[in-house]
């Protein structure tokens, strides 16, 4: 099995060492798998899309601003 090395800052490393009962390799592996699953789903959803990158950016900005307005109203 290939090895992946991850750099973390000293504070995070100290916090991880405080929880030696956690298998941090498994935590990282699960996070990688979840991210890959998300990316594959996005690829499936957008594979036939006719939207340009500019269209996607515009929609993302619109969604972000609408979410921000809703959160500010609470």
Biopython code that builds the backbone (N, CA, C, O; Angstrom):
import numpy as np
from Bio.PDB.StructureBuilder import StructureBuilder

atoms = [
    (1, "UNK", "N", (0.850, -1.168, 0.000)),
    (1, "UNK", "CA", (0.000, 0.000, 0.000)),
    (1, "UNK", "C", (0.902, 1.239, 0.000)),
    (1, "UNK", "O", (1.855, 1.302, 0.775)),
    (2, "UNK", "N", (0.612, 2.229, -0.863)),
    (2, "UNK", "CA", (1.410, 3.453, -0.894)),
    (2, "UNK", "C", (1.290, 4.236, 0.416)),
    (2, "UNK", "O", (0.319, 4.093, 1.159)),
    (3, "UNK", "N", (2.290, 5.054, 0.674)),
    (3, "UNK", "CA", (2.316, 5.885, 1.868)),
    (3, "UNK", "C", (2.133, 7.344, 1.476)),
    (3, "UNK", "O", (2.716, 7.808, 0.496)),
    (4, "UNK", "N", (1.319, 8.065, 2.247)),
    (4, "UNK", "CA", (1.119, 9.500, 2.056)),
    (4, "UNK", "C", (1.583, 10.191, 3.330)),
    (4, "UNK", "O", (1.212, 9.789, 4.433)),
    (5, "UNK", "N", (2.387, 11.219, 3.175)),
    (5, "UNK", "CA", (2.875, 11.982, 4.321)),
    (5, "UNK", "C", (2.158, 13.320, 4.358)),
    (5, "UNK", "O", (2.045, 13.999, 3.337)),
    (6, "UNK", "N", (1.672, 13.698, 5.536)),
    (6, "UNK", "CA", (0.927, 14.947, 5.708)),
    (6, "UNK", "C", (1.668, 15.820, 6.707)),
    (6, "UNK", "O", (2.068, 15.353, 7.774)),
    (7, "UNK", "N", (1.848, 17.077, 6.361)),
    (7, "UNK", "CA", (2.454, 18.040, 7.281)),
    (7, "UNK", "C", (1.357, 18.739, 8.075)),
    (7, "UNK", "O", (0.370, 19.201, 7.503)),
    (8, "UNK", "N", (1.529, 18.814, 9.378)),
    (8, "UNK", "CA", (0.612, 19.552, 10.249)),
    (8, "UNK", "C", (1.454, 20.456, 11.143)),
    (8, "UNK", "O", (2.632, 20.191, 11.378)),
    (9, "UNK", "N", (0.835, 21.527, 11.638)),
    (9, "UNK", "CA", (1.600, 22.413, 12.517)),
    (9, "UNK", "C", (1.777, 21.774, 13.893)),
    (9, "UNK", "O", (1.124, 20.784, 14.224)),
    (10, "UNK", "N", (2.656, 22.351, 14.673)),
    (10, "UNK", "CA", (3.007, 21.778, 15.978)),
    (10, "UNK", "C", (1.814, 21.690, 16.924)),
    (10, "UNK", "O", (1.675, 20.717, 17.666)),
    (11, "UNK", "N", (0.950, 22.711, 16.899)),
    (11, "UNK", "CA", (-0.217, 22.698, 17.788)),
    (11, "UNK", "C", (-1.161, 21.546, 17.458)),
    (11, "UNK", "O", (-1.647, 20.854, 18.352)),
    (12, "UNK", "N", (-1.414, 21.349, 16.165)),
    (12, "UNK", "CA", (-2.294, 20.252, 15.765)),
    (12, "UNK", "C", (-1.674, 18.911, 16.131)),
    (12, "UNK", "O", (-2.365, 18.017, 16.619)),
    (13, "UNK", "N", (-0.393, 18.771, 15.900)),
    (13, "UNK", "CA", (0.301, 17.518, 16.246)),
    (13, "UNK", "C", (0.192, 17.237, 17.742)),
    (13, "UNK", "O", (-0.025, 16.093, 18.141)),
    (14, "UNK", "N", (0.338, 18.264, 18.568)),
    (14, "UNK", "CA", (0.224, 18.088, 20.022)),
    (14, "UNK", "C", (-1.185, 17.652, 20.406)),
    (14, "UNK", "O", (-1.361, 16.790, 21.267)),
    (15, "UNK", "N", (-2.186, 18.248, 19.766)),
    (15, "UNK", "CA", (-3.573, 17.856, 20.046)),
    (15, "UNK", "C", (-3.824, 16.415, 19.620)),
    (15, "UNK", "O", (-4.516, 15.668, 20.313)),
    (16, "UNK", "N", (-3.264, 16.032, 18.490)),
    (16, "UNK", "CA", (-3.418, 14.654, 18.029)),
    (16, "UNK", "C", (-2.762, 13.689, 19.008)),
    (16, "UNK", "O", (-3.308, 12.624, 19.298)),
    (17, "UNK", "N", (-1.597, 14.061, 19.514)),
    (17, "UNK", "CA", (-0.896, 13.199, 20.470)),
    (17, "UNK", "C", (-1.658, 13.071, 21.782)),
    (17, "UNK", "O", (-1.531, 12.063, 22.477)),
    (18, "UNK", "N", (-2.452, 14.091, 22.128)),
    (18, "UNK", "CA", (-3.289, 14.021, 23.329)),
    (18, "UNK", "C", (-4.387, 12.970, 23.190)),
    (18, "UNK", "O", (-4.977, 12.543, 24.183)),
    (19, "UNK", "N", (-4.657, 12.556, 21.955)),
    (19, "UNK", "CA", (-5.711, 11.568, 21.683)),
    (19, "UNK", "C", (-5.099, 10.371, 20.963)),
    (19, "UNK", "O", (-5.441, 10.066, 19.820)),
    (20, "UNK", "N", (-4.198, 9.711, 21.654)),
    (20, "UNK", "CA", (-3.487, 8.580, 21.057)),
    (20, "UNK", "C", (-4.401, 7.384, 20.797)),
    (20, "UNK", "O", (-4.019, 6.449, 20.092)),
    (21, "UNK", "N", (-5.606, 7.414, 21.366)),
    (21, "UNK", "CA", (-6.552, 6.325, 21.134)),
    (21, "UNK", "C", (-7.152, 6.373, 19.726)),
    (21, "UNK", "O", (-7.764, 5.407, 19.270)),
    (22, "UNK", "N", (-6.972, 7.499, 19.048)),
    (22, "UNK", "CA", (-7.515, 7.682, 17.705)),
    (22, "UNK", "C", (-6.503, 7.190, 16.679)),
    (22, "UNK", "O", (-5.313, 7.490, 16.775)),
    (23, "UNK", "N", (-6.981, 6.437, 15.702)),
    (23, "UNK", "CA", (-6.146, 6.004, 14.585)),
    (23, "UNK", "C", (-6.183, 7.119, 13.532)),
    (23, "UNK", "O", (-7.067, 7.147, 12.676)),
    (24, "UNK", "N", (-5.218, 8.028, 13.605)),
    (24, "UNK", "CA", (-5.231, 9.208, 12.747)),
    (24, "UNK", "C", (-5.053, 8.852, 11.277)),
    (24, "UNK", "O", (-5.537, 9.577, 10.408)),
    (25, "UNK", "N", (-4.377, 7.763, 10.987)),
    (25, "UNK", "CA", (-4.259, 7.318, 9.592)),
    (25, "UNK", "C", (-5.628, 6.964, 9.037)),
    (25, "UNK", "O", (-5.945, 7.279, 7.890)),
    (26, "UNK", "N", (-6.434, 6.307, 9.858)),
    (26, "UNK", "CA", (-7.786, 5.947, 9.427)),
    (26, "UNK", "C", (-8.646, 7.191, 9.247)),
    (26, "UNK", "O", (-9.430, 7.270, 8.301)),
    (27, "UNK", "N", (-8.508, 8.160, 10.140)),
    (27, "UNK", "CA", (-9.256, 9.413, 10.017)),
    (27, "UNK", "C", (-8.912, 10.092, 8.692)),
    (27, "UNK", "O", (-9.803, 10.530, 7.964)),
    (28, "UNK", "N", (-7.624, 10.176, 8.385)),
    (28, "UNK", "CA", (-7.192, 10.800, 7.135)),
    (28, "UNK", "C", (-7.680, 10.003, 5.930)),
    (28, "UNK", "O", (-8.169, 10.581, 4.959)),
    (29, "UNK", "N", (-7.549, 8.681, 5.990)),
    (29, "UNK", "CA", (-7.987, 7.821, 4.886)),
    (29, "UNK", "C", (-9.481, 8.009, 4.625)),
    (29, "UNK", "O", (-9.901, 8.106, 3.472)),
    (30, "UNK", "N", (-10.286, 8.061, 5.689)),
    (30, "UNK", "CA", (-11.729, 8.269, 5.539)),
    (30, "UNK", "C", (-12.033, 9.636, 4.936)),
    (30, "UNK", "O", (-12.928, 9.762, 4.100)),
    (31, "UNK", "N", (-11.292, 10.658, 5.357)),
    (31, "UNK", "CA", (-11.494, 12.001, 4.802)),
    (31, "UNK", "C", (-11.149, 12.023, 3.315)),
    (31, "UNK", "O", (-11.857, 12.636, 2.517)),
    (32, "UNK", "N", (-10.058, 11.350, 2.947)),
    (32, "UNK", "CA", (-9.678, 11.278, 1.535)),
    (32, "UNK", "C", (-10.761, 10.577, 0.720)),
    (32, "UNK", "O", (-11.143, 11.049, -0.351)),
    (33, "UNK", "N", (-11.251, 9.454, 1.227)),
    (33, "UNK", "CA", (-12.283, 8.694, 0.514)),
    (33, "UNK", "C", (-13.558, 9.513, 0.364)),
    (33, "UNK", "O", (-14.182, 9.495, -0.698)),
    (34, "UNK", "N", (-13.951, 10.227, 1.410)),
    (34, "UNK", "CA", (-15.161, 11.046, 1.349)),
    (34, "UNK", "C", (-15.004, 12.158, 0.316)),
    (34, "UNK", "O", (-15.929, 12.431, -0.448)),
    (35, "UNK", "N", (-13.852, 12.791, 0.291)),
    (35, "UNK", "CA", (-13.611, 13.858, -0.682)),
    (35, "UNK", "C", (-13.623, 13.309, -2.101)),
    (35, "UNK", "O", (-14.198, 13.930, -2.995)),
    (36, "UNK", "N", (-13.001, 12.162, -2.324)),
    (36, "UNK", "CA", (-13.006, 11.536, -3.648)),
    (36, "UNK", "C", (-14.432, 11.192, -4.064)),
    (36, "UNK", "O", (-14.810, 11.422, -5.213)),
    (37, "UNK", "N", (-15.230, 10.646, -3.146)),
    (37, "UNK", "CA", (-16.633, 10.341, -3.443)),
    (37, "UNK", "C", (-17.381, 11.603, -3.858)),
    (37, "UNK", "O", (-18.146, 11.583, -4.823)),
    (38, "UNK", "N", (-17.163, 12.704, -3.132)),
    (38, "UNK", "CA", (-17.810, 13.973, -3.470)),
    (38, "UNK", "C", (-17.400, 14.443, -4.859)),
    (38, "UNK", "O", (-18.243, 14.879, -5.643)),
    (39, "UNK", "N", (-16.111, 14.357, -5.164)),
    (39, "UNK", "CA", (-15.624, 14.792, -6.472)),
    (39, "UNK", "C", (-16.185, 13.929, -7.596)),
    (39, "UNK", "O", (-16.543, 14.444, -8.656)),
    (40, "UNK", "N", (-16.263, 12.621, -7.370)),
    (40, "UNK", "CA", (-16.818, 11.730, -8.388)),
    (40, "UNK", "C", (-18.294, 12.028, -8.624)),
    (40, "UNK", "O", (-18.763, 11.998, -9.762)),
    (41, "UNK", "N", (-19.031, 12.317, -7.544)),
    (41, "UNK", "CA", (-20.441, 12.665, -7.706)),
    (41, "UNK", "C", (-20.567, 13.968, -8.491)),
    (41, "UNK", "O", (-21.419, 14.080, -9.372)),
    (42, "UNK", "N", (-19.732, 14.948, -8.179)),
    (42, "UNK", "CA", (-19.779, 16.208, -8.900)),
    (42, "UNK", "C", (-19.477, 15.985, -10.375)),
    (42, "UNK", "O", (-20.118, 16.587, -11.237)),
    (43, "UNK", "N", (-18.514, 15.132, -10.671)),
    (43, "UNK", "CA", (-18.200, 14.826, -12.069)),
    (43, "UNK", "C", (-19.386, 14.182, -12.773)),
    (43, "UNK", "O", (-19.682, 14.512, -13.922)),
    (44, "UNK", "N", (-20.069, 13.259, -12.085)),
    (44, "UNK", "CA", (-21.243, 12.618, -12.692)),
    (44, "UNK", "C", (-22.351, 13.637, -12.941)),
    (44, "UNK", "O", (-23.005, 13.607, -13.984)),
    (45, "UNK", "N", (-22.558, 14.535, -11.987)),
    (45, "UNK", "CA", (-23.629, 15.522, -12.109)),
    (45, "UNK", "C", (-23.340, 16.563, -13.183)),
    (45, "UNK", "O", (-24.265, 17.098, -13.794)),
    (46, "UNK", "N", (-22.075, 16.849, -13.414)),
    (46, "UNK", "CA", (-21.726, 17.915, -14.358)),
    (46, "UNK", "C", (-21.205, 17.408, -15.694)),
    (46, "UNK", "O", (-20.863, 18.214, -16.559)),
    (47, "UNK", "N", (-21.137, 16.118, -15.882)),
    (47, "UNK", "CA", (-20.526, 15.583, -17.106)),
    (47, "UNK", "C", (-21.267, 16.007, -18.369)),
    (47, "UNK", "O", (-20.641, 16.183, -19.414)),
    (48, "UNK", "N", (-22.577, 16.175, -18.296)),
    (48, "UNK", "CA", (-23.349, 16.585, -19.467)),
    (48, "UNK", "C", (-23.749, 18.054, -19.412)),
    (48, "UNK", "O", (-24.552, 18.506, -20.227)),
    (49, "UNK", "N", (-23.208, 18.791, -18.476)),
    (49, "UNK", "CA", (-23.573, 20.191, -18.283)),
    (49, "UNK", "C", (-23.046, 21.057, -19.413)),
    (49, "UNK", "O", (-21.950, 20.837, -19.929)),
    (50, "UNK", "N", (-23.845, 22.042, -19.786)),
    (50, "UNK", "CA", (-23.419, 23.004, -20.792)),
    (50, "UNK", "C", (-23.009, 24.326, -20.149)),
    (50, "UNK", "O", (-22.734, 25.301, -20.849)),
    (51, "UNK", "N", (-22.967, 24.363, -18.812)),
    (51, "UNK", "CA", (-22.562, 25.580, -18.119)),
    (51, "UNK", "C", (-21.069, 25.823, -18.305)),
    (51, "UNK", "O", (-20.264, 24.892, -18.318)),
    (52, "UNK", "N", (-20.725, 27.094, -18.449)),
    (52, "UNK", "CA", (-19.312, 27.459, -18.506)),
    (52, "UNK", "C", (-18.802, 27.666, -17.081)),
    (52, "UNK", "O", (-19.588, 27.728, -16.135)),
    (53, "UNK", "N", (-17.501, 27.769, -16.938)),
    (53, "UNK", "CA", (-16.924, 28.062, -15.625)),
    (53, "UNK", "C", (-17.444, 29.393, -15.097)),
    (53, "UNK", "O", (-17.672, 29.542, -13.896)),
    (54, "UNK", "N", (-17.632, 30.365, -15.995)),
    (54, "UNK", "CA", (-18.169, 31.667, -15.585)),
    (54, "UNK", "C", (-19.591, 31.517, -15.058)),
    (54, "UNK", "O", (-19.952, 32.153, -14.068)),
    (55, "UNK", "N", (-20.408, 30.678, -15.712)),
    (55, "UNK", "CA", (-21.775, 30.434, -15.245)),
    (55, "UNK", "C", (-21.763, 29.836, -13.843)),
    (55, "UNK", "O", (-22.539, 30.243, -12.978)),
    (56, "UNK", "N", (-20.892, 28.885, -13.631)),
    (56, "UNK", "CA", (-20.790, 28.223, -12.330)),
    (56, "UNK", "C", (-20.357, 29.223, -11.267)),
    (56, "UNK", "O", (-20.912, 29.240, -10.168)),
    (57, "UNK", "N", (-19.368, 30.058, -11.585)),
    (57, "UNK", "CA", (-18.911, 31.072, -10.629)),
    (57, "UNK", "C", (-20.031, 32.048, -10.283)),
    (57, "UNK", "O", (-20.196, 32.423, -9.122)),
    (58, "UNK", "N", (-20.797, 32.456, -11.287)),
    (58, "UNK", "CA", (-21.909, 33.385, -11.063)),
    (58, "UNK", "C", (-22.971, 32.755, -10.163)),
    (58, "UNK", "O", (-23.477, 33.404, -9.248)),
    (59, "UNK", "N", (-23.304, 31.505, -10.421)),
    (59, "UNK", "CA", (-24.281, 30.807, -9.578)),
    (59, "UNK", "C", (-23.765, 30.641, -8.155)),
    (59, "UNK", "O", (-24.522, 30.801, -7.198)),
    (60, "UNK", "N", (-22.494, 30.325, -8.011)),
    (60, "UNK", "CA", (-21.912, 30.154, -6.680)),
    (60, "UNK", "C", (-21.967, 31.460, -5.896)),
    (60, "UNK", "O", (-22.278, 31.453, -4.705)),
    (61, "UNK", "N", (-21.669, 32.581, -6.552)),
    (61, "UNK", "CA", (-21.740, 33.879, -5.878)),
    (61, "UNK", "C", (-23.169, 34.196, -5.461)),
    (61, "UNK", "O", (-23.396, 34.710, -4.366)),
    (62, "UNK", "N", (-24.127, 33.896, -6.323)),
    (62, "UNK", "CA", (-25.531, 34.139, -6.012)),
    (62, "UNK", "C", (-25.975, 33.300, -4.819)),
    (62, "UNK", "O", (-26.653, 33.799, -3.921)),
    (63, "UNK", "N", (-25.600, 32.053, -4.812)),
    (63, "UNK", "CA", (-25.955, 31.168, -3.698)),
    (63, "UNK", "C", (-25.303, 31.657, -2.413)),
    (63, "UNK", "O", (-25.955, 31.718, -1.371)),
    (64, "UNK", "N", (-24.025, 32.003, -2.479)),
    (64, "UNK", "CA", (-23.317, 32.491, -1.293)),
    (64, "UNK", "C", (-23.978, 33.734, -0.728)),
    (64, "UNK", "O", (-24.147, 33.848, 0.486)),
    (65, "UNK", "N", (-24.357, 34.671, -1.596)),
    (65, "UNK", "CA", (-24.965, 35.908, -1.103)),
    (65, "UNK", "C", (-26.342, 35.643, -0.510)),
    (65, "UNK", "O", (-26.714, 36.262, 0.487)),
    (66, "UNK", "N", (-27.104, 34.728, -1.110)),
    (66, "UNK", "CA", (-28.424, 34.391, -0.565)),
    (66, "UNK", "C", (-28.303, 33.712, 0.793)),
    (66, "UNK", "O", (-29.083, 33.999, 1.701)),
    (67, "UNK", "N", (-27.344, 32.827, 0.934)),
    (67, "UNK", "CA", (-27.128, 32.150, 2.217)),
    (67, "UNK", "C", (-26.699, 33.166, 3.268)),
    (67, "UNK", "O", (-27.172, 33.123, 4.403)),
    (68, "UNK", "N", (-25.811, 34.076, 2.898)),
    (68, "UNK", "CA", (-25.346, 35.101, 3.838)),
    (68, "UNK", "C", (-26.503, 35.982, 4.290)),
    (68, "UNK", "O", (-26.593, 36.327, 5.468)),
    (69, "UNK", "N", (-27.391, 36.351, 3.363)),
    (69, "UNK", "CA", (-28.555, 37.171, 3.718)),
    (69, "UNK", "C", (-29.469, 36.429, 4.682)),
    (69, "UNK", "O", (-29.965, 37.019, 5.642)),
    (70, "UNK", "N", (-29.694, 35.152, 4.439)),
    (70, "UNK", "CA", (-30.560, 34.364, 5.326)),
    (70, "UNK", "C", (-29.953, 34.243, 6.718)),
    (70, "UNK", "O", (-30.658, 34.362, 7.720)),
    (71, "UNK", "N", (-28.652, 34.006, 6.776)),
    (71, "UNK", "CA", (-27.994, 33.875, 8.071)),
    (71, "UNK", "C", (-27.974, 35.201, 8.821)),
    (71, "UNK", "O", (-28.091, 35.219, 10.046)),
    (72, "UNK", "N", (-27.829, 36.297, 8.109)),
    (72, "UNK", "CA", (-27.809, 37.619, 8.744)),
    (72, "UNK", "C", (-29.185, 37.975, 9.293)),
    (72, "UNK", "O", (-29.296, 38.725, 10.263)),
    (73, "UNK", "N", (-30.232, 37.436, 8.673)),
    (73, "UNK", "CA", (-31.601, 37.725, 9.100)),
    (73, "UNK", "C", (-32.035, 36.955, 10.323)),
    (73, "UNK", "O", (-33.096, 37.240, 10.879)),
    (74, "UNK", "N", (-31.249, 35.986, 10.761)),
    (74, "UNK", "CA", (-31.632, 35.161, 11.917)),
    (74, "UNK", "C", (-31.300, 35.833, 13.202)),
    (74, "UNK", "O", (-31.554, 35.279, 14.272)),
]
sb = StructureBuilder()
sb.init_structure("model")
sb.init_model(0)
sb.init_chain("A")
sb.init_seg("    ")
for serial, (resi, resn, name, xyz) in enumerate(atoms, 1):
    if name == "N":
        sb.init_residue(resn, " ", resi, " ")
    sb.init_atom(name, np.array(xyz, "f"), 0.0, 1.0, " ", f" {name:<3s}", serial, name[0])
structure = sb.get_structure()
